[in-house]
Amino acid sequence: MKKKIKECFKEAVKSKEGLLNLIIGGILTFFPVANLIALGYLTEKLRKNLENEPKTVKWENFGYLLKLGWKTFILIFGYFFISIFFVFLGDIFIFSLSEGKFLSIFFFRGLVLINIGTIVFLIALFFLPFSIPVFLETNSMKKGFDLKEILGRILLKLNDYLVIYLTILGILVFSFAITFLFLNWITGLLLSGFLYFYAGLIIINIISKFFPRKYFKVQLPF
C-alpha cells in the first residue's frame, strides 16, 4: 500500500516526457479558462489509466480537453458548492456584520457556519475521488453524483480507501499551505500552477491504482 502510494509521487516526474507535461500543465493551470484544458488533460489521463491504455495523453485536441475539463469542474464544484456557500456566508458574518467585534453574535455565527462548511467539505471530499472514475466509466454526470454507487465502490476497498482519502487530503492541505503560508504572494502565484498540477497528477495516479473497476460491484441494502 505505502509502496504504491510512493510510486504515485514518482511516476509524474520520472521521465523527461513527464517533466515536460508538468511544465505545460503548470503553465496552463496558471491561466483562467486554460486551466480547464489542464484539468481535462488530467481527467483524460485518469480515463486512460483506468482503461489500461498504454498510450500517453498528448497536448492536442484542445477543444475536447476543454470540454472534458469543464465537465470535471462542474462535478467538483457540485460536490463542494454547499461547503463553499457556508464558508462564504460565514465570512460575511465575521468580516461584515460583526464589524470586527470578536464578542459579537454575528462573529460567533460566522465561526459556526465556517465550521459547518469545513465538515461538509470533508464529507464531500470523501466521495469525490471515486465519483470522477464513475463519471468516466458511464460518461454520465448524473452517475458522478450517485452516492450509492460511489459508496458501493468505496466499501469494496474501505481500509485502503481511508488511507487514500487521508493521503489526498494531506496533499491538498500541503499544497494550499505551501501557496498561502510559506511563499510570498508573487512566488506563490507563479508556482501555484505547477504545484496544483503536480498534485493533480499524484491524485489521479493514486485513484488509478485503487479504484475498483465496474465489473466489481457490491449491492447496498438501501
N, C-alpha and C positions, 0 to 999 in steps of 0.2 A: 504493500500500500504506500508506504513512505517513499520507496524507490520509484514507483510510478509517478508520484507527485513531483519528486525531484527532477525526473526526466522531462516533465512538462515545462519546467523553468528553462531547461537547456535546449529543448527542441526548437524553440522560437528563434534562437540566435546561433545555432551550432554550425551553420553553413553560411557561405558568402551570400547565397540567394536569400536566406532567412534575414540576414542583416540588411540587405537591400530592401526587402519587403517591409522591414521595420522602419527604415528611413522614409520610404514612400508613405506608408501608413501613418507614421507620426506627423509628417508634414500635412497630409490631408486632414487628419484629426484636428489639427490646429485651426482650420478654417470652417466657418459655418457652411452648411449645405454639402461641402466637400467631405465633411466628416461622416455624412450618411453613406458616401461611397466606401469609406474606410470600414464603416460598420457593416455594410453589405459584403465587403471582402471577408471580414471575419465570419459572417454568417455562412457565406458560400464555402469557406474553408471548413467550417464545422460540418456542413452538409456532406462534403466530400469525405471527411474523416469518418462520419457515421456510416457512409455507404462503402467504406473501404476502397475508395477510388485512389489509385496511386498518383494520379496527375496533380500537380501543384496548381494553385489558383493564380492566374496571371492578372495583372492590372490592365484589363481590357474589357470591352463591352460595358462601359461605364453607366449606360442607361439601365442595364439590368442590375448592376451593383447598387445603383442609386435607389431603384425601386425596392430591391430586397432590403437595403439598409433602412428605408422608410418604414417598411412593414415591421422590421425588427424594433425600430424605435417606438412605433405605436404600441407594440406588445410590451416593451419595457416600461413605457410611460403609463400604460394601462395598469400595470402592477403597482407602480409607485405613486399613482395620482392621488390616492387618498392620503398617504403619508405626507406628500408634498403639500396638500391642502391644509392639513393640520399644522404643519410646521410654519407655513406661510401665515395662517391665521394667528398662530402663537406669536410670531414676530410682530404682527400688527398690535396685539395686546401689549407686548413688552415695550416696543420702541415708540409706539404712537399713543395708545390710550392710557398707558401708565404714566406718561410724561416724565419718565426717568425716576419715578418713585419706587424703591425696592419693596416698600411695605404696602404698596397699592394692591387692591384686589385684582386689578387688571394684570399686574405683573405676575401674580400667583396663577391666574387663569392661563396666562401665556405659557408659563412653565409647564402646567398640566397638559396643555394642548401639544407642546413640543414633545413631551414625554410620550403621549399617546401616538404622535406621529412617528416617533422613533420605534416604538413597539410594532406598529403597523408596518413600518419599513422592514424590520427584521423578519416578520411573518411573510411579507411579500417576497423578500429575497430568498426565503426557504423554498418557495415553489418555482421561482424564476429559472434557475439553471436547467431544469428538465422541461420547462414549458417551451423553450425555443426548439429543442430537438423534436418535441411532439408536433409543433407547428411545421417544422421542415418535413417531417415524416408524412404528414397528412396534407400539407400545403393549404392548411385552413387556419386562419387567425382565430376562429371560434374555438378550435381544439386547443389552441395555445392557452386559452383561459379555462379549459376543462380541468378543474382542480381534482375531480375524482380520478380522471385518467392519470394525471400527473402524480397524484399521491400513490396510485397503484404502482407506478414505476419506482417511486421512492422507496416503498415498502419492500420491493424486491431486493434492495441493497441498502437497507436502512442504516446499518452500522457504518458502512463505507460512506454513505451519503452524509451522515452527520460530520464526518471528517472533511468531506468535500465542501460542505456548507461553511464550516468554520474556516477552512482554507481560503475560500473565495471571499468571505467576509474580511479576513485578515488582509488579503491582497488589496481590496478596495479601501479599507481603513488606512493601510500603509501608503497607498497611492495618494489619497487625499491629504494625509498628514505631511508627506514629502512636499506636496504642492503648496499647501497653505500655511504650514507651520515652520518648516526648516529652510525654505527658499524665500528670497525676496520676490516681490510681485513680478518683476521683469523676468528674472531667471525662471520662476515658477511657470509663468505664462509661456515662455519659449520652450521649456522642457515638458510641459503638460501633455502635449500631443503624443510625444514618443513614450512617455510614461504610461499613459492610459491605453495606447495601442498595444504596448508590450503586455500590460495587464490583461487586455482582451485576448491576446494570443495564448497566454498561460491558461486563462479560464476555459477557452474552447478546447484546449488540449486536455485539460482535466475532465471536462464534460464528455469528450470523445472516448476517453478510456473507461468511463464508469457508467455511461448511460445504457440501460437495458434496451435492446432493440425491440421492435414491435412484435416479433414472434415470441417474446416472453411477456406474458401478462398475468396479472393477478386480479381476481374478481372480488371487489369490495362488497361487504354486506349492507350497502346502503345506496 
